[in-house]
Amino acid sequence: MRSLLVAAAAVALVATAAGAAPDFAALKVQPYEPPKAAPEFSLPDLDGKTVRLADFRGKALLLFFWATW
């Protein structure tokens, strides 16, 4: 798997150096897309107080979403 990734990267570099954009679909690789901001939402905490995502702006936050269906 690693050698395939290295080969795909080498082909992309050669194609880019030649002036053509790499054909990621033909190489079966997904181009990197920068992360997008999370949508605004709010949820009740264990005490029933509403907590908004914006309350944690600038802080590291780990969310666990789970269900029991």
C-alpha positions as CSV (number, residue, x, y, z in Angstrom):
1,M,0.0,0.0,0.0
2,R,2.8,2.4,0.9
3,S,4.6,1.7,-2.4
4,L,1.4,2.4,-4.3
5,L,1.0,5.8,-2.5
6,V,4.7,6.7,-3.2
7,A,4.2,5.8,-6.9
8,A,1.0,7.8,-7.1
9,A,2.8,10.8,-5.5
10,A,5.7,10.5,-7.9
11,V,3.4,10.4,-11.0
12,A,1.5,13.4,-9.6
13,L,4.8,15.3,-9.2
14,V,5.9,14.4,-12.7
15,A,2.6,15.5,-14.2
16,T,2.6,18.7,-12.3
17,A,6.2,19.5,-13.3
18,A,5.2,18.9,-16.9
19,G,2.5,21.6,-16.5
20,A,-0.5,19.3,-16.5
21,A,-2.7,18.9,-13.4
22,P,-2.6,15.4,-11.9
23,D,-5.5,13.1,-12.8
24,F,-6.4,12.0,-9.3
25,A,-9.3,9.9,-10.5
26,A,-7.1,7.8,-12.8
27,L,-4.6,7.4,-10.0
28,K,-7.4,6.3,-7.6
29,V,-6.2,8.7,-5.0
30,Q,-8.3,11.4,-3.2
31,P,-6.7,14.9,-3.2
32,Y,-6.3,16.5,0.2
33,E,-9.0,19.0,1.2
34,P,-8.4,21.3,4.2
35,P,-10.7,20.7,7.1
36,K,-13.9,22.7,7.3
37,A,-15.3,24.5,10.3
38,A,-17.9,22.5,12.3
39,P,-21.5,23.8,11.9
40,E,-22.9,25.7,14.9
41,F,-25.0,23.6,17.3
42,S,-26.1,23.4,20.9
43,L,-27.0,20.5,23.2
44,P,-28.1,20.1,26.8
45,D,-25.4,18.9,29.3
46,L,-26.1,16.5,32.1
47,D,-27.5,19.2,34.2
48,G,-29.9,20.4,31.5
49,K,-28.0,23.6,30.8
50,T,-27.6,24.4,27.1
51,V,-24.0,24.3,25.9
52,R,-23.1,25.8,22.5
53,L,-20.1,24.8,20.3
54,A,-19.2,28.5,20.2
55,D,-18.6,28.4,23.9
56,F,-15.5,26.4,23.3
57,R,-14.0,28.5,20.5
58,G,-10.2,28.5,20.7
59,K,-10.1,25.4,22.9
60,A,-9.5,21.8,22.1
61,L,-12.7,19.8,22.2
62,L,-13.4,16.1,21.8
63,L,-17.0,15.1,21.0
64,F,-18.4,11.6,21.5
65,F,-21.7,10.9,19.6
66,W,-23.2,7.6,20.2
67,A,-26.6,5.9,20.0
68,T,-28.2,2.7,21.3
69,W,-30.5,1.7,18.5
